[in-house]
Amino acid sequence: MSYKQIFDYYSRDDVQQALLEVSVDKEIAGIFKTGSFGQRPNVLVYPTDIVNMVKSGTVSFHGSVERWDNAMSLRSGMLKEDLDSLRKGFELIIDIDIKDFEFAKVCTKIFFDELSRHGIKNIGVKYTGGKSFHIGVPFEAFPASIDYVPTKSQYPAVPQVIISYLKHKTVPKIRDAILSLEPDIEKIANRLNLQATALIGTDGLDVDKIIGSSRKMLSQDMGIKSVDKAVTGFVGGAITEFGLFTSRHMFRLPYSLHESSLLVSLPMKISDIDKFDKADAAPENVEVKEKFLDRSVRDSAGMESLITEAMDWNSSRMKQEEVKKKFIITNSDKITESFFPPSIKKIMGGMADGRKRSVLILFNFLRNMNWEDDEIENFIGSWNEKNTPPLPLNYIRSQIRWLRASRKMLPPNFENENFYKPMGINCDVEINAGSRNPVTYAIREFRSSSRKMYKKPVKKQSKKENDEYVDG
């Protein structure tokens, strides 16, 4: 695309009006074709502002996630209290950063549905102009305060916890949706330019490796070095740690060109995402119709519901983390079947439903029982003959190959909603005994037997000697 074509696109009245409308109260940065960016802070107030920035080399327009009383008074190195005093609000911007376009569509729809489930009405979706999509909810959807603290001053804690919670809720659906599109993990890895072994997690396909961290999903920083110190206090008494997190984050504005692809960052209806093709975002094909951040809807009931759930989940998660740190195990002896929990013994008898999930459970469990990998592979091969029907041998071999190459990890917890119960396995005995994981149960049984046999307590391991957490 030539400079004239870029200039002609940004000279369109409808494009200028769309950019000006979304830029109200936002800090703006112009991105050049090289990827470097222009003067910050900057703002867009008049159409001539857009034209002048394009004349100076701007190809792409980015705007702040936050809204400001006076964006031009922002400067590098500002203290958090000064930023809080200037901030009028913020948007919820979720960056679905996935390299595969079809996988990105699937994930975007699932996140959109989860937001809609809470009754949030003004949810925007747009193509980024690159490889994926953005989801946005304007500040008008947020309550004015949370636990009597003004919401506008609770950035980035509030959006960070929301995104973490949304990830937690959507991961099982995303995993199933991607595997329905492509059941072969090696092919998934090739599509994402990753190693297959990197995609094996505790629950099978590691969705975190596909959609990235929740912090990364909170839009991307554009190079400003001012930093909010660790956000450790969150509303509702939940203590969380987000580390160093940069303020003044930015995202590509709707109807802006992408600085590399020169495609339009195009808003769309969620119902149109399946049929959307990148060619639809070519500047000559674009009509300004949809909004990405619709400020006209002022209804906070849905967001209040979502924030409440996210806060409760975050509080529970932090308590579990504390419990996890208190219960540490180390064991070097091979543990035999007599100490296994009833759920594992049930799986070992052969399965009709959940055979593939059982491979994952058995391999990770037996590894934690200190069985050798070759021994585990032979056992699973014999176990497979008990299944109705047996899994294909090539499937067993490929799964074992990936699992052997992956790091040692725990099998899923008993309460994992994707395992055990949906497979017809009742875990009440283990849960009532105070165990959340099959490894916990087996080691407790093994230690209890050892105490009875030798009539003396097992030596307590020092913190330095222990390196594995259970009940994760």
Buried (B, 14 or more C-beta within 10 A) or exposed (E): BEEEEBEBBBEBEEBBEBBBBBBEBBBBBBBBBEEEBBEBBBBBEEBEBBBEBBEEBBBBBBBBBBBBEEBEEBEEEBEBEBBBEBBBBBBBBBBBBBBBBEBBBBBBBBBBEBBEEBEBBBBBBBBBBBBBBBBBBBBBBBEEEBEEEEBBBBBBBBBBBBBBBBBBBBBBBBBBBBBEBBEEBBEBBBBBEBBBBBBBBBBBBBBEBBBBEBEEBBBBEBEBEBBBEEBEEBBBEBEBEBEEBBBBBBBBBBBBBBBBBBBBBBBBEBEEBEEBEBEBBBBEEBEBEBBBBBBEEEEBEBBBBBBEBBBEBBBEBBEEBEEBEEEBBEBEEEBEEEBBBBBBEBBBEBBEEBBBBBBBBBBBBBBBBEBEBEEBBEBBBEBBEEBEEBBEEEBBEBBBBBBBEBEEBBBBBBEBEBBBBEBEBEBEEBBEEEBBBBBBBBBBBBBEEEEEEEEEEEEEEEEEEEEBBBBB
